[in-house]
Amino acid sequence: MRLMTLVLLGGLTACSPFPQFDLPRDPAGAERSGGAYPTLAPLTGILARADALATSERSGPATLSGLAGRLAALEARAARLRGPVLDPSVRQRLLRGVARPTLQ
């Protein structure tokens, strides 16, 4: 039965035509299909802008000291949040579990 099903499915897939994709093979083909290839930007301009931002007022010592203060406050808050979540009595009760009466 399984063999017959596999043969039937194989035969049905053999009858279907292979899909033809309209993919451009060259730049001329890309223009015919309506879309042009994207232009690549030179990396030197992007790196120069990144260097200019690194030395600007936005990332100067005043901004960095403000960020250091915020970082210290967040680390202190995280340290306060660490620790036991449950009271010791509740934790002991949960560790004991549920006592079930034995079935007779």
VMD Tcl script that draws the C-alpha trace (Angstrom):
set ca {
  {0.00 0.00 0.00}
  {2.81 2.38 0.88}
  {4.70 1.50 -2.26}
  {1.64 2.21 -4.38}
  {1.18 5.59 -2.69}
  {4.83 6.50 -3.31}
  {4.61 5.46 -6.95}
  {1.41 7.49 -7.41}
  {2.91 10.60 -5.80}
  {6.11 10.19 -7.83}
  {4.09 9.89 -11.01}
  {2.08 13.00 -10.22}
  {5.18 15.06 -9.59}
  {6.78 13.77 -12.80}
  {3.81 15.14 -14.77}
  {4.21 18.68 -13.52}
  {6.48 21.04 -15.47}
  {9.54 22.47 -13.80}
  {8.89 26.11 -12.80}
  {10.62 28.71 -14.91}
  {12.03 31.62 -12.95}
  {12.60 35.00 -14.54}
  {15.90 35.83 -12.90}
  {18.24 38.28 -14.63}
  {21.52 36.69 -15.66}
  {23.35 39.89 -16.56}
  {22.94 43.67 -15.99}
  {21.14 44.04 -19.31}
  {18.68 41.39 -18.19}
  {18.13 43.23 -14.91}
  {17.13 46.38 -16.80}
  {14.71 44.40 -18.94}
  {13.02 42.96 -15.86}
  {12.32 46.44 -14.48}
  {14.84 46.59 -11.63}
  {18.41 47.79 -11.70}
  {21.15 46.49 -9.45}
  {21.82 48.72 -6.41}
  {24.85 50.94 -6.47}
  {27.52 50.27 -3.87}
  {28.58 53.13 -1.59}
  {32.27 53.64 -0.92}
  {33.26 52.65 2.60}
  {35.66 55.57 3.14}
  {32.86 58.14 3.43}
  {30.98 56.05 5.97}
  {34.11 55.56 8.08}
  {34.90 59.28 7.95}
  {31.40 60.13 9.26}
  {31.80 57.57 12.05}
  {35.12 59.14 13.08}
  {33.53 62.60 13.04}
  {30.74 61.40 15.32}
  {33.24 59.83 17.71}
  {34.98 63.19 18.23}
  {31.86 65.38 18.26}
  {30.19 67.04 21.24}
  {27.63 64.26 21.40}
  {30.23 61.77 22.54}
  {32.47 64.10 24.50}
  {33.61 63.74 28.11}
  {30.46 65.37 29.53}
  {28.21 62.87 27.79}
  {30.40 59.94 28.75}
  {30.44 60.97 32.43}
  {26.64 61.16 32.36}
  {26.52 57.68 30.89}
  {28.89 56.39 33.56}
  {26.56 57.74 36.24}
  {23.56 56.09 34.63}
  {25.47 52.84 34.33}
  {26.39 52.91 38.03}
  {22.76 53.59 38.99}
  {21.51 50.71 36.84}
  {24.11 48.32 38.27}
  {23.11 49.32 41.83}
  {19.45 48.75 41.01}
  {20.25 45.32 39.55}
  {22.21 44.41 42.68}
  {19.20 45.35 44.84}
  {16.91 43.19 42.71}
  {19.11 40.12 43.06}
  {18.33 37.83 45.95}
  {15.56 35.58 47.19}
  {12.14 36.20 45.74}
  {10.19 34.17 48.28}
  {10.05 34.57 52.04}
  {11.83 31.75 53.89}
  {8.54 30.40 55.30}
  {6.90 30.26 51.86}
  {10.01 28.65 50.39}
  {10.02 25.92 53.05}
  {6.34 25.24 52.46}
  {6.92 24.89 48.71}
  {9.90 22.62 49.25}
  {7.83 20.31 51.45}
  {5.40 19.88 48.58}
  {1.82 18.75 48.66}
  {0.99 15.98 51.09}
  {-1.41 13.50 49.46}
  {-3.32 11.00 51.50}
  {-2.52 7.45 50.54}
  {-5.16 5.65 48.54}
  {-6.57 2.52 50.13}
}
mol new
graphics top color blue
foreach p $ca { graphics top sphere $p radius 0.5 }
foreach p [lrange $ca 0 end-1] q [lrange $ca 1 end] { graphics top cylinder $p $q radius 0.2 }
display resetview
